[in-house]
Amino acid sequence: MTNVITPFGYTALEEDAVPVADFRNGMAALASAVTIVTTDGSQGPHGFTASAVCSVSDTPPTLLVCINRSTSAHPHVLEHGVLAINVLHGGQQPLSDIFSSRSRLMAERFAAARWHRGRTGAPLLDGALVNFDCRVREIRDVGTHTVVIAHVVDVITGENDGQPGLVWFNRQYSHAVTR
C-alpha cells in the first residue's frame, strides 16, 4: 500500500484509485481535438500526435500539454524549450497516424507534410486549423506524463475551407460538427 500526501493534506491510497480500465473507459467519452505537437532545436525536429491539450488562461495566453514520458519527442521538447501545437482538420487524419506511429522516424514524419518555422523556431504545419507557437514555462511530472505549461507567443489561424476539426472520441477519429 502506497500513501501519497497531497498539498491539501489528503492522504491518497493506491486502492482509492479507480481501476485503470474504468478510467480509460470514462476518458473515451471525453472528446478531444487531435493535434501534432512539434519542437526543434539542437537535437533536430521532433513531433508526436496529442489529444491532451487545453487552454489554461488567456492572460497571459497559456496552454497545457500532457506528454507521455515514453514518447521519443519528450526529452527534446524539454531540452529545446519550445513547442508548437498544430490543430488538425478532418483531412489530416493520415498525418495524425504517421505522427502517432512509434515505428516512423522523425524524418519520415516531417516529410509527410509541409512546414514552416514559427517565431520560436518550432515547426508549424501548413494547412492546420490553427498553429500555437509556444515557449515552455513550467513542467511537472504526474504519473506517466509530464505536464507542460506553455506560453503562447504567436497564433496562426489557417485557411481550412470549412473543414471540420479532427477529434478523438470513443477510441476512434471523429469530426467536429460544423454549421
C-alpha positions as CSV (number, residue, x, y, z in Angstrom):
1,M,0.0,0.0,0.0
2,T,1.4,3.4,-1.0
3,N,0.4,6.6,0.6
4,V,0.6,9.9,-1.3
5,I,0.2,13.1,0.6
6,T,-1.4,15.8,-1.5
7,P,-0.8,19.6,-1.0
8,F,-4.3,19.7,0.6
9,G,-3.4,17.3,3.3
10,Y,-5.4,14.4,1.8
11,T,-3.7,11.1,2.0
12,A,-4.4,9.2,-1.2
13,L,-4.1,5.4,-1.0
14,E,-3.5,3.4,-4.2
15,E,-6.6,1.3,-3.5
16,D,-8.6,4.5,-3.5
17,A,-7.9,5.0,-7.2
18,V,-10.4,3.7,-9.8
19,P,-9.2,0.7,-11.9
20,V,-7.2,1.8,-14.9
21,A,-9.7,0.2,-17.3
22,D,-12.6,2.1,-15.7
23,F,-10.7,5.4,-16.0
24,R,-9.8,4.7,-19.7
25,N,-13.4,3.8,-20.5
26,G,-14.6,7.0,-18.9
27,M,-12.0,9.1,-20.7
28,A,-13.1,7.6,-24.0
29,A,-16.3,9.6,-23.6
30,L,-14.3,12.8,-23.5
31,A,-13.9,14.2,-27.0
32,S,-10.5,15.9,-27.7
33,A,-9.1,17.9,-30.5
34,V,-6.3,16.0,-32.3
35,T,-3.0,17.9,-32.6
36,I,0.5,17.4,-33.6
37,V,3.0,18.8,-31.1
38,T,6.4,19.7,-32.6
39,T,9.7,21.1,-31.4
40,D,13.0,21.9,-33.0
41,G,16.5,22.8,-31.6
42,S,19.9,21.3,-31.2
43,Q,18.5,17.8,-31.5
44,G,16.5,18.5,-34.7
45,P,12.8,18.5,-35.3
46,H,10.6,16.1,-33.3
47,G,6.9,15.6,-33.0
48,F,4.0,13.4,-31.9
49,T,0.2,13.2,-32.0
50,A,-1.5,14.5,-28.9
51,S,-5.1,14.9,-27.7
52,A,-4.2,16.0,-24.1
53,V,-4.0,19.7,-24.9
54,C,-6.1,22.5,-23.4
55,S,-6.3,26.2,-22.6
56,V,-5.1,27.4,-19.2
57,S,-5.5,31.2,-19.4
58,D,-5.9,34.0,-21.9
59,T,-4.0,36.4,-19.7
60,P,-1.2,35.6,-20.4
61,P,-2.1,33.2,-23.2
62,T,-1.2,29.8,-21.9
63,L,-1.8,26.2,-23.0
64,L,-1.2,22.9,-21.2
65,V,0.2,19.8,-23.0
66,C,0.5,16.4,-21.4
67,I,3.4,14.4,-22.8
68,N,3.9,10.7,-22.1
69,R,7.5,10.3,-20.9
70,S,7.9,7.2,-23.2
71,T,7.3,9.3,-26.3
72,S,10.5,9.8,-28.2
73,A,10.0,13.5,-28.5
74,H,9.6,14.0,-24.8
75,P,13.2,14.8,-23.9
76,H,13.6,17.1,-26.9
77,V,10.6,19.3,-26.1
78,L,12.1,19.8,-22.6
79,E,15.6,20.4,-23.9
80,H,14.6,22.7,-26.7
81,G,12.1,24.7,-24.5
82,V,9.8,25.5,-27.4
83,L,6.9,23.7,-29.0
84,A,4.1,24.2,-31.5
85,I,0.6,22.9,-31.2
86,N,-0.8,22.2,-34.6
87,V,-4.6,21.6,-34.6
88,L,-5.7,19.2,-37.3
89,H,-8.7,19.1,-39.5
90,G,-10.5,16.0,-40.7
91,G,-8.5,15.7,-43.9
92,Q,-5.3,15.4,-41.9
93,Q,-6.1,12.0,-40.2
94,P,-3.4,10.2,-42.2
95,L,-0.8,12.7,-40.9
96,S,-2.0,12.1,-37.3
97,D,-1.5,8.4,-37.8
98,I,2.1,9.0,-39.1
99,F,3.0,11.1,-36.1
100,S,1.5,8.6,-33.7
101,S,3.4,5.7,-35.1
102,R,6.4,4.7,-32.9
103,S,7.9,2.9,-35.9
104,R,8.2,6.1,-38.0
105,L,11.5,8.0,-38.0
106,M,11.2,11.7,-37.4
107,A,12.5,12.5,-40.9
108,E,9.6,10.4,-42.3
109,R,7.1,12.1,-40.1
110,F,8.1,15.6,-41.2
111,A,8.5,14.6,-44.9
112,A,4.7,13.7,-44.9
113,A,3.6,17.4,-44.8
114,R,4.8,21.0,-45.5
115,W,6.1,23.0,-42.5
116,H,7.4,26.5,-41.8
117,R,9.2,27.9,-38.8
118,G,7.4,29.9,-36.1
119,R,8.8,32.7,-34.1
120,T,10.3,30.2,-31.6
121,G,11.8,28.1,-34.4
122,A,9.2,25.3,-33.8
123,P,7.8,23.7,-36.9
124,L,4.3,24.9,-37.8
125,L,2.2,22.7,-40.0
126,D,1.0,24.3,-43.2
127,G,-2.8,23.9,-43.6
128,A,-3.5,23.3,-39.9
129,L,-6.7,24.7,-38.5
130,V,-4.5,26.8,-36.2
131,N,-0.9,26.8,-35.0
132,F,0.1,27.9,-31.5
133,D,3.8,28.8,-31.3
134,C,4.9,28.5,-27.7
135,R,7.8,28.6,-25.2
136,V,7.9,26.1,-22.3
137,R,7.3,27.9,-19.0
138,E,6.8,25.2,-16.4
139,I,6.9,21.4,-16.3
140,R,5.6,18.9,-13.7
141,D,5.8,15.1,-13.8
142,V,2.4,13.5,-12.9
143,G,2.1,9.7,-13.2
144,T,3.3,8.6,-16.6
145,H,3.3,12.0,-18.1
146,T,5.0,15.4,-18.0
147,V,2.6,18.3,-17.8
148,V,4.0,21.2,-19.8
149,I,2.7,24.7,-19.3
150,A,3.4,26.7,-22.4
151,H,3.3,30.5,-23.0
152,V,1.8,31.2,-26.5
153,V,3.9,33.8,-28.4
154,D,2.0,33.5,-31.7
155,V,-1.2,32.2,-33.1
156,I,-1.7,31.5,-36.9
157,T,-5.2,30.7,-38.0
158,G,-5.3,28.6,-41.1
159,E,-7.4,28.7,-44.2
160,N,-9.3,25.5,-43.8
161,D,-12.1,25.9,-46.3
162,G,-14.7,24.8,-43.8
163,Q,-13.0,21.6,-42.9
164,P,-14.3,20.2,-39.6
165,G,-11.8,19.7,-36.8
166,L,-10.3,16.2,-36.3
167,V,-11.5,14.8,-32.9
168,W,-10.6,11.7,-30.9
169,F,-13.7,10.2,-29.3
170,N,-14.6,6.7,-28.1
171,R,-11.1,5.4,-29.1
172,Q,-11.5,6.5,-32.8
173,Y,-11.3,9.5,-35.0
174,S,-14.4,11.7,-35.5
175,H,-15.0,15.1,-36.9
176,A,-16.3,18.2,-35.1
177,V,-19.8,19.2,-36.1
178,T,-19.9,22.3,-38.3
179,R,-22.8,24.5,-39.1
